[in-house]
Amino acid sequence: MSDSGSDVQYFWCIRHHRTETGADVCPARYVLGPYASATDAEQALQRVRQRNEAWDAEDARWAGEER
């Protein structure tokens, strides 16, 4: 249980493009998370894009390529 007393977990569904919780969660292959808040879940794809860009840049740097 978290400090706020709420044990709600939030997931971002890539199939329905919405935040899901509790019994409303799609199968694991369709969701990202869990996240501590609905806002964090809503920003999941943005975080994925940012991390992928950073990792791609690091891979290119490691390989000696210009980006």
C-alpha positions in Angstrom: 0.0 0.0 0.0 1.3 3.5 -0.8 1.7 6.3 1.7 -1.5 7.9 0.5 -3.5 4.9 1.6 -4.5 4.0 -2.0 -3.4 0.9 -3.6 -4.9 1.8 -7.0 -2.6 1.1 -10.0 -3.0 2.8 -13.3 -2.2 1.3 -16.7 -2.1 2.8 -20.2 -3.9 0.6 -22.7 -2.3 0.7 -26.2 -5.3 -1.0 -27.7 -8.0 1.5 -26.4 -5.8 4.5 -25.9 -7.0 5.1 -22.4 -6.1 4.8 -18.7 -7.4 1.6 -17.1 -7.6 0.5 -13.4 -8.8 -2.4 -11.4 -11.1 -4.9 -13.1 -11.1 -2.7 -16.2 -7.5 -3.6 -17.2 -6.9 -5.3 -20.6 -4.5 -8.3 -20.8 -0.9 -7.5 -20.1 0.1 -7.6 -23.8 -2.0 -4.4 -24.3 -1.0 -2.3 -21.3 2.0 -0.3 -20.0 2.4 0.1 -16.3 1.6 0.0 -13.5 1.8 3.7 -12.8 1.1 5.5 -9.5 -1.3 8.0 -11.1 -3.6 8.4 -14.0 -1.4 11.3 -15.3 1.7 9.1 -15.3 -0.3 6.4 -17.3 -1.5 9.0 -19.8 2.1 10.1 -20.4 3.4 6.5 -20.9 3.8 6.7 -24.7 5.6 10.0 -24.4 8.0 8.5 -22.0 8.5 5.5 -24.3 9.3 7.8 -27.2 11.7 9.8 -25.2 13.5 6.8 -23.9 13.7 5.2 -27.3 15.2 8.4 -28.8 17.8 8.6 -26.0 18.7 4.9 -26.4 19.0 5.3 -30.2 21.2 8.3 -29.8 23.4 6.4 -27.3 23.6 3.4 -29.7 24.6 5.7 -32.5 27.2 7.4 -30.3 28.6 4.0 -29.2 28.9 2.9 -32.8 30.6 6.2 -33.8 27.8 7.5 -35.9 26.6 11.1 -36.1 23.0 11.9 -35.2 
